[in-house]
Amino acid sequence: MSDHNYLRTEDPTFRLRADVFLLMMKGAGYAAVLCIVLGVFFAVTVGISNLLPEESKEAPDPTPLSLLAPQEATTTA
């Protein structure tokens, strides 16, 4: 637990609940920052893709055979 007595109380159960609450709020803040950063990243990516010309989005796949796996001959006993 923290060494700072921000709440100025001597009740140990109240202090424990308050410390847990403050730690949960700190974690929620970190999660909110992470979600905002990811949202901004995706928004910038979509914005950049909207600036590209339409011809670049309609181009054929450069590696059309990459999805085809070679078939192996199997023998049954």
All heavy atoms as a GROMACS GRO file, in nm:
protein
  583
    1MET      N    1   0.083  -0.118   0.000
    1MET     CA    2   0.000   0.000   0.000
    1MET      C    3   0.088   0.125   0.000
    1MET      O    4   0.205   0.118   0.030
    1MET     CB    5  -0.090   0.000   0.121
    1MET     CG    6  -0.192  -0.109   0.117
    1MET     SD    7  -0.327  -0.068   0.223
    1MET     CE    8  -0.374  -0.232   0.263
    2SER      N    9   0.027   0.233  -0.028
    2SER     CA   10   0.103   0.357  -0.036
    2SER      C   11   0.133   0.412   0.104
    2SER      O   12   0.064   0.384   0.200
    2SER     CB   13   0.026   0.460  -0.118
    2SER     OG   14  -0.093   0.493  -0.050
    3ASP      N   15   0.237   0.490   0.112
    3ASP     CA   16   0.277   0.549   0.240
    3ASP      C   17   0.211   0.685   0.262
    3ASP      O   18   0.226   0.742   0.370
    3ASP     CB   19   0.429   0.566   0.244
    3ASP     CG   20   0.500   0.432   0.242
    3ASP    OD1   21   0.439   0.334   0.292
    3ASP    OD2   22   0.612   0.424   0.191
    4HIS      N   23   0.140   0.735   0.165
    4HIS     CA   24   0.077   0.866   0.176
    4HIS      C   25  -0.064   0.851   0.234
    4HIS      O   26  -0.139   0.766   0.194
    4HIS     CB   27   0.069   0.934   0.040
    4HIS     CG   28   0.202   0.943  -0.027
    4HIS    ND1   29   0.302   1.026   0.016
    4HIS    CD2   30   0.252   0.876  -0.133
    4HIS    CE1   31   0.408   1.012  -0.061
    4HIS    NE2   32   0.380   0.920  -0.153
    5ASN      N   33  -0.098   0.938   0.326
    5ASN     CA   34  -0.231   0.935   0.386
    5ASN      C   35  -0.312   1.050   0.326
    5ASN      O   36  -0.332   1.153   0.389
    5ASN     CB   37  -0.222   0.946   0.538
    5ASN     CG   38  -0.355   0.920   0.605
    5ASN    OD1   39  -0.451   0.884   0.541
    5ASN    ND2   40  -0.358   0.939   0.736
    6TYR      N   41  -0.358   1.028   0.203
    6TYR     CA   42  -0.435   1.132   0.135
    6TYR      C   43  -0.572   1.152   0.197
    6TYR      O   44  -0.630   1.259   0.187
    6TYR     CB   45  -0.453   1.096  -0.013
    6TYR     CG   46  -0.324   1.090  -0.090
    6TYR    CD1   47  -0.283   0.971  -0.149
    6TYR    CD2   48  -0.244   1.202  -0.104
    6TYR    CE1   49  -0.165   0.964  -0.220
    6TYR    CE2   50  -0.125   1.196  -0.175
    6TYR     CZ   51  -0.087   1.078  -0.232
    6TYR     OH   52   0.030   1.071  -0.302
    7LEU      N   53  -0.627   1.047   0.259
    7LEU     CA   54  -0.764   1.054   0.307
    7LEU      C   55  -0.774   1.102   0.451
    7LEU      O   56  -0.882   1.127   0.501
    7LEU     CB   57  -0.828   0.916   0.293
    7LEU     CG   58  -0.827   0.862   0.150
    7LEU    CD1   59  -0.874   0.720   0.148
    7LEU    CD2   60  -0.913   0.949   0.062
    8ARG      N   61  -0.664   1.111   0.522
    8ARG     CA   62  -0.657   1.164   0.658
    8ARG      C   63  -0.754   1.092   0.752
    8ARG      O   64  -0.833   1.154   0.822
    8ARG     CB   65  -0.688   1.314   0.660
    8ARG     CG   66  -0.610   1.395   0.560
    8ARG     CD   67  -0.484   1.448   0.620
    8ARG     NE   68  -0.423   1.546   0.532
    8ARG     CZ   69  -0.322   1.518   0.450
    8ARG    NH1   70  -0.275   1.399   0.443
    8ARG    NH2   71  -0.270   1.612   0.374
    9THR      N   72  -0.747   0.961   0.754
    9THR     CA   73  -0.832   0.884   0.843
    9THR      C   74  -0.750   0.774   0.909
    9THR      O   75  -0.649   0.731   0.855
    9THR     CB   76  -0.953   0.824   0.770
    9THR    OG1   77  -1.033   0.755   0.864
    9THR    CG2   78  -0.910   0.729   0.662
   10GLU      N   79  -0.795   0.728   1.023
   10GLU     CA   80  -0.726   0.622   1.096
   10GLU      C   81  -0.801   0.489   1.088
   10GLU      O   82  -0.753   0.389   1.140
   10GLU     CB   83  -0.708   0.663   1.242
   10GLU     CG   84  -0.625   0.788   1.261
   10GLU     CD   85  -0.482   0.773   1.205
   10GLU    OE1   86  -0.425   0.663   1.217
   10GLU    OE2   87  -0.431   0.871   1.150
   11ASP      N   88  -0.920   0.485   1.030
   11ASP     CA   89  -0.998   0.362   1.020
   11ASP      C   90  -0.931   0.269   0.919
   11ASP      O   91  -0.923   0.301   0.800
   11ASP     CB   92  -1.141   0.395   0.976
   11ASP     CG   93  -1.229   0.272   0.971
   11ASP    OD1   94  -1.190   0.169   1.030
   11ASP    OD2   95  -1.337   0.280   0.909
   12PRO      N   96  -0.881   0.150   0.962
   12PRO     CA   97  -0.807   0.064   0.870
   12PRO      C   98  -0.893   0.003   0.760
   12PRO      O   99  -0.844  -0.015   0.647
   12PRO     CB  100  -0.748  -0.045   0.959
   12PRO     CG  101  -0.830  -0.043   1.082
   12PRO     CD  102  -0.884   0.095   1.097
   13THR      N  103  -1.020  -0.028   0.786
   13THR     CA  104  -1.101  -0.086   0.680
   13THR      C  105  -1.136   0.018   0.574
   13THR      O  106  -1.136  -0.011   0.455
   13THR     CB  107  -1.230  -0.148   0.735
   13THR    OG1  108  -1.306  -0.048   0.802
   13THR    CG2  109  -1.198  -0.261   0.832
   14PHE      N  110  -1.164   0.139   0.618
   14PHE     CA  111  -1.191   0.245   0.522
   14PHE      C  112  -1.066   0.273   0.440
   14PHE      O  113  -1.073   0.293   0.319
   14PHE     CB  114  -1.237   0.372   0.594
   14PHE     CG  115  -1.257   0.488   0.501
   14PHE    CD1  116  -1.369   0.494   0.420
   14PHE    CD2  117  -1.163   0.589   0.491
   14PHE    CE1  118  -1.388   0.599   0.333
   14PHE    CE2  119  -1.181   0.694   0.404
   14PHE     CZ  120  -1.293   0.699   0.325
   15ARG      N  121  -0.952   0.273   0.506
   15ARG     CA  122  -0.826   0.300   0.438
   15ARG      C  123  -0.797   0.193   0.333
   15ARG      O  124  -0.755   0.223   0.221
   15ARG     CB  125  -0.714   0.308   0.541
   15ARG     CG  126  -0.576   0.325   0.486
   15ARG     CD  127  -0.566   0.456   0.410
   15ARG     NE  128  -0.448   0.459   0.332
   15ARG     CZ  129  -0.343   0.534   0.358
   15ARG    NH1  130  -0.344   0.612   0.462
   15ARG    NH2  131  -0.239   0.531   0.280
   16LEU      N  132  -0.822   0.066   0.367
   16LEU     CA  133  -0.798  -0.042   0.273
   16LEU      C  134  -0.891  -0.029   0.152
   16LEU      O  135  -0.847  -0.040   0.037
   16LEU     CB  136  -0.820  -0.178   0.341
   16LEU     CG  137  -0.803  -0.301   0.252
   16LEU    CD1  138  -0.661  -0.309   0.199
   16LEU    CD2  139  -0.839  -0.426   0.330
   17ARG      N  140  -1.018  -0.004   0.175
   17ARG     CA  141  -1.113   0.012   0.064
   17ARG      C  142  -1.076   0.132  -0.022
   17ARG      O  143  -1.088   0.128  -0.145
   17ARG     CB  144  -1.254   0.025   0.117
   17ARG     CG  145  -1.311  -0.110   0.160
   17ARG     CD  146  -1.455  -0.098   0.198
   17ARG     NE  147  -1.456  -0.056   0.338
   17ARG     CZ  148  -1.556   0.003   0.399
   17ARG    NH1  149  -1.666   0.029   0.335
   17ARG    NH2  150  -1.547   0.037   0.526
   18ALA      N  151  -1.033   0.239   0.040
   18ALA     CA  152  -0.996   0.359  -0.035
   18ALA      C  153  -0.871   0.334  -0.119
   18ALA      O  154  -0.864   0.376  -0.236
   18ALA     CB  155  -0.974   0.476   0.060
   19ASP      N  156  -0.774   0.263  -0.063
   19ASP     CA  157  -0.653   0.232  -0.139
   19ASP      C  158  -0.685   0.142  -0.258
   19ASP      O  159  -0.634   0.163  -0.368
   19ASP     CB  160  -0.549   0.164  -0.050
   19ASP     CG  161  -0.472   0.263   0.035
   19ASP    OD1  162  -0.473   0.383   0.002
   19ASP    OD2  163  -0.412   0.220   0.135
   20VAL      N  164  -0.770   0.042  -0.237
   20VAL     CA  165  -0.809  -0.046  -0.347
   20VAL      C  166  -0.883   0.033  -0.454
   20VAL      O  167  -0.860   0.017  -0.574
   20VAL     CB  168  -0.893  -0.164  -0.295
   20VAL    CG1  169  -0.956  -0.241  -0.409
   20VAL    CG2  170  -0.807  -0.256  -0.209
   21PHE      N  171  -0.973   0.122  -0.412
   21PHE     CA  172  -1.047   0.204  -0.507
   21PHE      C  173  -0.952   0.292  -0.588
   21PHE      O  174  -0.965   0.302  -0.712
   21PHE     CB  175  -1.148   0.291  -0.434
   21PHE     CG  176  -1.223   0.384  -0.524
   21PHE    CD1  177  -1.322   0.336  -0.608
   21PHE    CD2  178  -1.194   0.519  -0.526
   21PHE    CE1  179  -1.391   0.421  -0.692
   21PHE    CE2  180  -1.262   0.606  -0.610
   21PHE     CZ  181  -1.361   0.556  -0.692
   22LEU      N  182  -0.855   0.353  -0.523
   22LEU     CA  183  -0.761   0.439  -0.593
   22LEU      C  184  -0.676   0.359  -0.692
   22LEU      O  185  -0.648   0.405  -0.803
   22LEU     CB  186  -0.673   0.514  -0.494
   22LEU     CG  187  -0.744   0.621  -0.411
   22LEU    CD1  188  -0.651   0.679  -0.307
   22LEU    CD2  189  -0.797   0.731  -0.500
   23LEU      N  190  -0.636   0.237  -0.654
   23LEU     CA  191  -0.559   0.153  -0.745
   23LEU      C  192  -0.644   0.109  -0.865
   23LEU      O  193  -0.594   0.103  -0.978
   23LEU     CB  194  -0.505   0.031  -0.671
   23LEU     CG  195  -0.390   0.058  -0.574
   23LEU    CD1  196  -0.358  -0.067  -0.494
   23LEU    CD2  197  -0.268   0.107  -0.649
   24MET      N  198  -0.772   0.080  -0.842
   24MET     CA  199  -0.859   0.044  -0.954
   24MET      C  200  -0.879   0.163  -1.047
   24MET      O  201  -0.882   0.147  -1.170
   24MET     CB  202  -0.994  -0.006  -0.902
   24MET     CG  203  -0.989  -0.144  -0.843
   24MET     SD  204  -1.150  -0.218  -0.815
   24MET     CE  205  -1.226  -0.102  -0.705
   25MET      N  206  -0.892   0.282  -0.994
   25MET     CA  207  -0.906   0.400  -1.079
   25MET      C  208  -0.779   0.427  -1.158
   25MET      O  209  -0.784   0.470  -1.274
   25MET     CB  210  -0.942   0.523  -0.995
   25MET     CG  211  -1.082   0.518  -0.936
   25MET     SD  212  -1.209   0.516  -1.065
   25MET     CE  213  -1.265   0.347  -1.056
   26LYS      N  214  -0.664   0.400  -1.098
   26LYS     CA  215  -0.538   0.416  -1.169
   26LYS      C  216  -0.531   0.318  -1.287
   26LYS      O  217  -0.492   0.354  -1.398
   26LYS     CB  218  -0.422   0.392  -1.073
   26LYS     CG  219  -0.286   0.413  -1.131
   26LYS     CD  220  -0.180   0.391  -1.023
   26LYS     CE  221  -0.041   0.408  -1.076
   26LYS     NZ  222   0.060   0.379  -0.974
   27GLY      N  223  -0.570   0.192  -1.265
   27GLY     CA  224  -0.572   0.092  -1.371
   27GLY      C  225  -0.673   0.128  -1.479
   27GLY      O  226  -0.647   0.109  -1.599
   28ALA      N  227  -0.789   0.181  -1.440
   28ALA     CA  228  -0.889   0.222  -1.538
   28ALA      C  229  -0.836   0.339  -1.621
   28ALA      O  230  -0.864   0.347  -1.742
   28ALA     CB  231  -1.018   0.261  -1.467
   29GLY      N  232  -0.761   0.426  -1.560
   29GLY     CA  233  -0.700   0.536  -1.635
   29GLY      C  234  -0.601   0.487  -1.737
   29GLY      O  235  -0.597   0.534  -1.851
   30TYR      N  236  -0.518   0.389  -1.698
   30TYR     CA  237  -0.422   0.330  -1.793
   30TYR      C  238  -0.496   0.263  -1.909
   30TYR      O  239  -0.455   0.274  -2.024
   30TYR     CB  240  -0.332   0.228  -1.724
   30TYR     CG  241  -0.230   0.288  -1.629
   30TYR    CD1  242  -0.182   0.216  -1.521
   30TYR    CD2  243  -0.179   0.416  -1.648
   30TYR    CE1  244  -0.089   0.269  -1.435
   30TYR    CE2  245  -0.085   0.470  -1.563
   30TYR     CZ  246  -0.039   0.395  -1.457
   30TYR     OH  247   0.054   0.447  -1.372
   31ALA      N  248  -0.604   0.191  -1.878
   31ALA     CA  249  -0.681   0.125  -1.983
   31ALA      C  250  -0.745   0.227  -2.077
   31ALA      O  251  -0.749   0.207  -2.199
   31ALA     CB  252  -0.788   0.036  -1.921
   32ALA      N  253  -0.793   0.337  -2.022
   32ALA     CA  254  -0.853   0.442  -2.105
   32ALA      C  255  -0.750   0.504  -2.197
   32ALA      O  256  -0.777   0.528  -2.316
   32ALA     CB  257  -0.917   0.549  -2.016
   33VAL      N  258  -0.630   0.528  -2.146
   33VAL     CA  259  -0.524   0.584  -2.229
   33VAL      C  260  -0.488   0.487  -2.342
   33VAL      O  261  -0.471   0.528  -2.457
   33VAL     CB  262  -0.400   0.619  -2.144
   33VAL    CG1  263  -0.278   0.648  -2.229
   33VAL    CG2  264  -0.429   0.736  -2.053
   34LEU      N  265  -0.479   0.359  -2.310
   34LEU     CA  266  -0.448   0.260  -2.413
   34LEU      C  267  -0.556   0.256  -2.521
   34LEU      O  268  -0.526   0.254  -2.640
   34LEU     CB  269  -0.434   0.121  -2.350
   34LEU     CG  270  -0.409   0.006  -2.448
   34LEU    CD1  271  -0.272   0.019  -2.512
   34LEU    CD2  272  -0.426  -0.126  -2.380
   35CYS      N  273  -0.683   0.260  -2.482
   35CYS     CA  274  -0.793   0.258  -2.579
   35CYS      C  275  -0.792   0.383  -2.665
   35CYS      O  276  -0.817   0.376  -2.787
   35CYS     CB  277  -0.927   0.244  -2.507
   35CYS     SG  278  -0.952   0.080  -2.436
   36ILE      N  279  -0.762   0.496  -2.607
   36ILE     CA  280  -0.758   0.621  -2.684
   36ILE      C  281  -0.642   0.618  -2.784
   36ILE      O  282  -0.658   0.658  -2.900
   36ILE     CB  283  -0.747   0.742  -2.589
   36ILE    CG1  284  -0.880   0.760  -2.515
   36ILE    CG2  285  -0.708   0.868  -2.664
   36ILE    CD1  286  -0.876   0.861  -2.404
   37VAL      N  287  -0.526   0.567  -2.741
   37VAL     CA  288  -0.412   0.558  -2.832
   37VAL      C  289  -0.443   0.464  -2.948
   37VAL      O  290  -0.412   0.496  -3.064
   37VAL     CB  291  -0.285   0.513  -2.755
   37VAL    CG1  292  -0.174   0.472  -2.850
   37VAL    CG2  293  -0.238   0.624  -2.662
   38LEU      N  294  -0.504   0.350  -2.920
   38LEU     CA  295  -0.540   0.258  -3.028
   38LEU      C  296  -0.644   0.320  -3.121
   38LEU      O  297  -0.636   0.303  -3.244
   38LEU     CB  298  -0.593   0.127  -2.970
   38LEU     CG  299  -0.490   0.035  -2.907
   38LEU    CD1  300  -0.558  -0.085  -2.844
   38LEU    CD2  301  -0.388  -0.010  -3.010
   39GLY      N  302  -0.741   0.391  -3.067
   39GLY     CA  303  -0.841   0.457  -3.150
   39GLY      C  304  -0.780   0.561  -3.241
   39GLY      O  305  -0.817   0.571  -3.359
   40VAL      N  306  -0.687   0.640  -3.188
   40VAL     CA  307  -0.620   0.741  -3.270
   40VAL      C  308  -0.537   0.674  -3.379
   40VAL      O  309  -0.536   0.719  -3.495
   40VAL     CB  310  -0.533   0.833  -3.182
   40VAL    CG1  311  -0.439   0.918  -3.265
   40VAL    CG2  312  -0.621   0.920  -3.094
   41PHE      N  313  -0.470   0.564  -3.345
   41PHE     CA  314  -0.389   0.492  -3.445
   41PHE      C  315  -0.477   0.442  -3.559
   41PHE      O  316  -0.443   0.459  -3.677
   41PHE     CB  317  -0.316   0.375  -3.378
   41PHE     CG  318  -0.243   0.287  -3.475
   41PHE    CD1  319  -0.125   0.328  -3.534
   41PHE    CD2  320  -0.294   0.163  -3.510
   41PHE    CE1  321  -0.059   0.246  -3.624
   41PHE    CE2  322  -0.230   0.081  -3.599
   41PHE     CZ  323  -0.111   0.123  -3.658
   42PHE      N  324  -0.590   0.379  -3.526
   42PHE     CA  325  -0.678   0.329  -3.631
   42PHE      C  326  -0.741   0.444  -3.711
   42PHE      O  327  -0.760   0.432  -3.832
   42PHE     CB  328  -0.787   0.239  -3.572
   42PHE     CG  329  -0.735   0.106  -3.526
   42PHE    CD1  330  -0.768   0.058  -3.400
   42PHE    CD2  331  -0.652   0.030  -3.606
   42PHE    CE1  332  -0.721  -0.064  -3.357
   42PHE    CE2  333  -0.604  -0.093  -3.564
   42PHE     CZ  334  -0.639  -0.140  -3.439
   43ALA      N  335  -0.775   0.554  -3.646
   43ALA     CA  336  -0.832   0.668  -3.718
   43ALA      C  337  -0.730   0.726  -3.816
   43ALA      O  338  -0.765   0.762  -3.929
   43ALA     CB  339  -0.878   0.774  -3.619
   44VAL      N  340  -0.604   0.734  -3.776
   44VAL     CA  341  -0.500   0.785  -3.866
   44VAL      C  342  -0.480   0.690  -3.982
   44VAL      O  343  -0.466   0.732  -4.098
   44VAL     CB  344  -0.368   0.807  -3.788
   44VAL    CG1  345  -0.252   0.829  -3.882
   44VAL    CG2  346  -0.383   0.924  -3.692
   45THR      N  347  -0.483   0.558  -3.955
   45THR     CA  348  -0.467   0.460  -4.062
   45THR      C  349  -0.582   0.469  -4.163
   45THR      O  350  -0.559   0.467  -4.284
   45THR     CB  351  -0.461   0.318  -4.003
   45THR    OG1  352  -0.355   0.311  -3.908
   45THR    CG2  353  -0.438   0.215  -4.111
   46VAL      N  354  -0.704   0.482  -4.115
   46VAL     CA  355  -0.819   0.497  -4.205
   46VAL      C  356  -0.810   0.628  -4.280
   46VAL      O  357  -0.841   0.636  -4.401
   46VAL     CB  358  -0.951   0.486  -4.126
   46VAL    CG1  359  -1.069   0.528  -4.210
   46VAL    CG2  360  -0.970   0.344  -4.075
   47GLY      N  361  -0.768   0.734  -4.214
   47GLY     CA  362  -0.753   0.863  -4.281
   47GLY      C  363  -0.650   0.859  -4.393
   47GLY      O  364  -0.673   0.914  -4.502
   48ILE      N  365  -0.539   0.791  -4.369
   48ILE     CA  366  -0.437   0.778  -4.473
   48ILE      C  367  -0.490   0.695  -4.589
   48ILE      O  368  -0.467   0.727  -4.706
   48ILE     CB  369  -0.308   0.718  -4.414
   48ILE    CG1  370  -0.241   0.819  -4.321
   48ILE    CG2  371  -0.211   0.676  -4.525
   48ILE    CD1  372  -0.123   0.765  -4.245
   49SER      N  373  -0.564   0.588  -4.557
   49SER     CA  374  -0.617   0.504  -4.666
   49SER      C  375  -0.720   0.579  -4.749
   49SER      O  376  -0.736   0.552  -4.868
   49SER     CB  377  -0.677   0.375  -4.611
   49SER     OG  378  -0.797   0.403  -4.543
   50ASN      N  379  -0.792   0.672  -4.688
   50ASN     CA  380  -0.889   0.752  -4.765
   50ASN      C  381  -0.821   0.853  -4.856
   50ASN      O  382  -0.881   0.899  -4.953
   50ASN     CB  383  -0.985   0.824  -4.670
   50ASN     CG  384  -1.084   0.728  -4.607
   50ASN    OD1  385  -1.113   0.623  -4.662
   50ASN    ND2  386  -1.134   0.765  -4.491
   51LEU      N  387  -0.697   0.889  -4.827
   51LEU     CA  388  -0.624   0.983  -4.912
   51LEU      C  389  -0.565   0.916  -5.036
   51LEU      O  390  -0.529   0.983  -5.132
   51LEU     CB  391  -0.512   1.050  -4.832
   51LEU     CG  392  -0.556   1.141  -4.717
   51LEU    CD1  393  -0.435   1.190  -4.640
   51LEU    CD2  394  -0.638   1.257  -4.769
   52LEU      N  395  -0.554   0.782  -5.034
   52LEU     CA  396  -0.497   0.711  -5.148
   52LEU      C  397  -0.594   0.714  -5.266
   52LEU      O  398  -0.716   0.718  -5.247
   52LEU     CB  399  -0.468   0.566  -5.109
   52LEU     CG  400  -0.359   0.546  -5.004
   52LEU    CD1  401  -0.353   0.399  -4.965
   52LEU    CD2  402  -0.225   0.593  -5.055
   53PRO      N  403  -0.542   0.710  -5.388
   53PRO     CA  404  -0.631   0.707  -5.505
   53PRO      C  405  -0.706   0.574  -5.513
   53PRO      O  406  -0.660   0.471  -5.463
   53PRO     CB  407  -0.536   0.725  -5.624
   53PRO     CG  408  -0.402   0.688  -5.573
   53PRO     CD  409  -0.401   0.715  -5.426
   54GLU      N  410  -0.820   0.577  -5.579
   54GLU     CA  411  -0.904   0.457  -5.591
   54GLU      C  412  -0.833   0.346  -5.669
   54GLU      O  413  -0.857   0.228  -5.644
   54GLU     CB  414  -1.036   0.492  -5.659
   54GLU     CG  415  -1.128   0.574  -5.571
   54GLU     CD  416  -1.171   0.500  -5.446
   54GLU    OE1  417  -1.195   0.378  -5.452
   54GLU    OE2  418  -1.178   0.566  -5.341
   55GLU      N  419  -0.747   0.382  -5.764
   55GLU     CA  420  -0.679   0.281  -5.844
   55GLU      C  421  -0.589   0.192  -5.758
   55GLU      O  422  -0.571   0.074  -5.785
   55GLU     CB  423  -0.595   0.346  -5.955
   55GLU     CG  424  -0.676   0.418  -6.060
   55GLU     CD  425  -0.716   0.558  -6.015
   55GLU    OE1  426  -0.647   0.616  -5.929
   55GLU    OE2  427  -0.818   0.608  -6.066
   56SER      N  428  -0.532   0.249  -5.653
   56SER     CA  429  -0.444   0.168  -5.568
   56SER      C  430  -0.523   0.067  -5.486
   56SER      O  431  -0.469  -0.037  -5.449
   56SER     CB  432  -0.365   0.259  -5.474
   56SER     OG  433  -0.451   0.319  -5.380
   57LYS      N  434  -0.650   0.094  -5.462
   57LYS     CA  435  -0.733   0.002  -5.385
   57LYS      C  436  -0.789  -0.110  -5.472
   57LYS      O  437  -0.830  -0.213  -5.421
   57LYS     CB  438  -0.848   0.077  -5.319
   57LYS     CG  439  -0.800   0.181  -5.220
   57LYS     CD  440  -0.915   0.261  -5.165
   57LYS     CE  441  -0.866   0.377  -5.081
   57LYS     NZ  442  -0.974   0.462  -5.036
   58GLU      N  443  -0.790  -0.090  -5.605
   58GLU     CA  444  -0.846  -0.189  -5.696
   58GLU      C  445  -0.739  -0.271  -5.767
   58GLU      O  446  -0.768  -0.346  -5.859
   58GLU     CB  447  -0.933  -0.119  -5.800
   58GLU     CG  448  -1.052  -0.048  -5.738
   58GLU     CD  449  -1.125   0.040  -5.837
   58GLU    OE1  450  -1.082   0.048  -5.954
   58GLU    OE2  451  -1.224   0.102  -5.796
   59ALA      N  452  -0.615  -0.258  -5.725
   59ALA     CA  453  -0.506  -0.330  -5.789
   59ALA      C  454  -0.518  -0.479  -5.759
   59ALA      O  455  -0.567  -0.518  -5.653
   59ALA     CB  456  -0.372  -0.277  -5.738
   60PRO      N  457  -0.473  -0.564  -5.854
   60PRO     CA  458  -0.478  -0.708  -5.829
   60PRO      C  459  -0.378  -0.748  -5.721
   60PRO      O  460  -0.282  -0.677  -5.693
   60PRO     CB  461  -0.442  -0.770  -5.964
   60PRO     CG  462  -0.366  -0.664  -6.034
   60PRO     CD  463  -0.419  -0.532  -5.986
   61ASP      N  464  -0.402  -0.864  -5.664
   61ASP     CA  465  -0.315  -0.916  -5.560
   61ASP      C  466  -0.176  -0.942  -5.618
   61ASP      O  467  -0.163  -1.009  -5.721
   61ASP     CB  468  -0.375  -1.046  -5.505
   61ASP     CG  469  -0.299  -1.099  -5.386
   61ASP    OD1  470  -0.218  -1.025  -5.328
   61ASP    OD2  471  -0.323  -1.216  -5.350
   62PRO      N  472  -0.069  -0.892  -5.556
   62PRO     CA  473   0.065  -0.911  -5.612
   62PRO      C  474   0.114  -1.056  -5.600
   62PRO      O  475   0.203  -1.097  -5.672
   62PRO     CB  476   0.153  -0.816  -5.531
   62PRO     CG  477   0.080  -0.794  -5.405
   62PRO     CD  478  -0.066  -0.806  -5.438
   63THR      N  479   0.057  -1.133  -5.510
   63THR     CA  480   0.098  -1.272  -5.494
   63THR      C  481  -0.024  -1.362  -5.499
   63THR      O  482  -0.069  -1.414  -5.397
   63THR     CB  483   0.172  -1.293  -5.362
   63THR    OG1  484   0.087  -1.248  -5.257
   63THR    CG2  485   0.303  -1.218  -5.356
   64PRO      N  486  -0.081  -1.385  -5.619
   64PRO     CA  487  -0.206  -1.461  -5.626
   64PRO      C  488  -0.190  -1.608  -5.590
   64PRO      O  489  -0.286  -1.674  -5.554
   64PRO     CB  490  -0.250  -1.445  -5.772
   64PRO     CG  491  -0.123  -1.417  -5.845
   64PRO     CD  492  -0.035  -1.341  -5.750
   65LEU      N  493  -0.070  -1.661  -5.599
   65LEU     CA  494  -0.050  -1.803  -5.572
   65LEU      C  495  -0.008  -1.829  -5.426
   65LEU      O  496   0.018  -1.944  -5.391
   65LEU     CB  497   0.055  -1.862  -5.667
   65LEU     CG  498   0.021  -1.851  -5.816
   65LEU    CD1  499   0.135  -1.905  -5.901
   65LEU    CD2  500  -0.108  -1.925  -5.847
   66SER      N  501   0.000  -1.728  -5.346
   66SER     CA  502   0.048  -1.747  -5.210
   66SER      C  503  -0.052  -1.823  -5.123
   66SER      O  504  -0.013  -1.882  -5.022
   66SER     CB  505   0.080  -1.613  -5.146
   66SER     OG  506  -0.038  -1.536  -5.136
   67LEU      N  507  -0.179  -1.824  -5.160
   67LEU     CA  508  -0.278  -1.893  -5.080
   67LEU      C  509  -0.293  -2.040  -5.120
   67LEU      O  510  -0.357  -2.117  -5.049
   67LEU     CB  511  -0.413  -1.823  -5.092
   67LEU     CG  512  -0.418  -1.681  -5.037
   67LEU    CD1  513  -0.556  -1.621  -5.061
   67LEU    CD2  514  -0.385  -1.681  -4.890
   68LEU      N  515  -0.237  -2.077  -5.233
   68LEU     CA  516  -0.250  -2.214  -5.278
   68LEU      C  517  -0.136  -2.299  -5.222
   68LEU      O  518  -0.020  -2.274  -5.247
   68LEU     CB  519  -0.247  -2.221  -5.431
   68LEU     CG  520  -0.357  -2.143  -5.502
   68LEU    CD1  521  -0.336  -2.151  -5.652
   68LEU    CD2  522  -0.493  -2.195  -5.463
   69ALA      N  523  -0.171  -2.399  -5.142
   69ALA     CA  524  -0.071  -2.488  -5.086
   69ALA      C  525  -0.055  -2.606  -5.180
   69ALA      O  526  -0.152  -2.658  -5.236
   69ALA     CB  527  -0.114  -2.536  -4.949
   70PRO      N  528   0.066  -2.654  -5.201
   70PRO     CA  529   0.085  -2.769  -5.289
   70PRO      C  530   0.025  -2.894  -5.225
   70PRO      O  531   0.038  -2.918  -5.105
   70PRO     CB  532   0.238  -2.780  -5.302
   70PRO     CG  533   0.291  -2.711  -5.182
   70PRO     CD  534   0.191  -2.604  -5.148
   71GLN      N  535  -0.039  -2.974  -5.307
   71GLN     CA  536  -0.097  -3.098  -5.256
   71GLN      C  537   0.010  -3.206  -5.256
   71GLN      O  538   0.084  -3.222  -5.351
   71GLN     CB  539  -0.214  -3.142  -5.343
   71GLN     CG  540  -0.336  -3.057  -5.324
   71GLN     CD  541  -0.454  -3.116  -5.401
   71GLN    OE1  542  -0.434  -3.180  -5.503
   71GLN    NE2  543  -0.574  -3.090  -5.353
   72GLU      N  544   0.011  -3.279  -5.146
   72GLU     CA  545   0.107  -3.387  -5.134
   72GLU      C  546   0.035  -3.518  -5.163
   72GLU      O  547  -0.080  -3.539  -5.129
   72GLU     CB  548   0.165  -3.390  -4.993
   72GLU     CG  549   0.243  -3.264  -4.958
   72GLU     CD  550   0.294  -3.268  -4.815
   72GLU    OE1  551   0.285  -3.374  -4.752
   72GLU    OE2  552   0.341  -3.165  -4.769
   73ALA      N  553   0.108  -3.607  -5.227
   73ALA     CA  554   0.052  -3.739  -5.256
   73ALA      C  555   0.051  -3.820  -5.129
   73ALA      O  556   0.151  -3.833  -5.060
   73ALA     CB  557   0.135  -3.808  -5.363
   74THR      N  558  -0.065  -3.874  -5.095
   74THR     CA  559  -0.076  -3.956  -4.974
   74THR      C  560  -0.109  -4.099  -5.015
   74THR      O  561  -0.184  -4.122  -5.112
   74THR     CB  562  -0.186  -3.904  -4.881
   74THR    OG1  563  -0.309  -3.901  -4.951
   74THR    CG2  564  -0.153  -3.763  -4.833
   75THR      N  565  -0.055  -4.189  -4.943
   75THR     CA  566  -0.083  -4.329  -4.970
   75THR      C  567  -0.161  -4.385  -4.851
   75THR      O  568  -0.134  -4.353  -4.736
   75THR     CB  569   0.047  -4.409  -4.988
   75THR    OG1  570   0.126  -4.395  -4.871
   75THR    CG2  571   0.124  -4.358  -5.108
   76THR      N  572  -0.258  -4.468  -4.881
   76THR     CA  573  -0.336  -4.532  -4.776
   76THR      C  574  -0.291  -4.675  -4.764
   76THR      O  575  -0.268  -4.744  -4.863
   76THR     CB  576  -0.485  -4.523  -4.804
   76THR    OG1  577  -0.511  -4.579  -4.933
   76THR    CG2  578  -0.534  -4.381  -4.800
   77ALA      N  579  -0.280  -4.721  -4.645
   77ALA     CA  580  -0.232  -4.858  -4.622
   77ALA      C  581  -0.346  -4.955  -4.608
   77ALA      O  582  -0.456  -4.930  -4.586
   77ALA     CB  583  -0.147  -4.862  -4.496
   0.00000   0.00000   0.00000
